[in-house]
Amino acid sequence: MSAPDVEHSARNEPPGRARGREVTPDTAGAPGAPDVSDTSVGELIGDLTGDLSRLFRDEVELAKAELKEEAAKAGKAAGLYGGAGYAAGLAVLLASLAAVFGLRHVIDLAWAALVVTAVWAVIGAALHSAGRKRMRTVRPTPERAVESLKEDAKWARHPTN
């Protein structure tokens, strides 16, 4: 195998591996730990940048998953808003007519229409409030991914801590 092939295969090792053997904090520098004394600085830097690249790709995937989850919650809340509007519209149209004609035997027709309108306005406000409350639970920022990226950046600045 040529030198570039060896470097390429070493860079494609999974994170935490050096020359095919697992490296953990417990085994680093211990007897039986992989000997990296013959590994060039370029290979080590290549391994490090490859691992960091994979780490940040994984963090981006986590952020995408969180955003998708929050978008689903927002969609459900928006559905409640739409359902509230549709239900309020139908209810106002049909029940209002029936109530107005029923109340016209007790009070004047104009007052009956006003009373029925006020009742449906209260119902619509209650549905709107429920949708608004649900919408407030939506968090548009991927909080777990942001926290994880902060930890990764801290580790990258001080990998021995």
Disulfide bonds with the S-S distance in Angstrom:
none
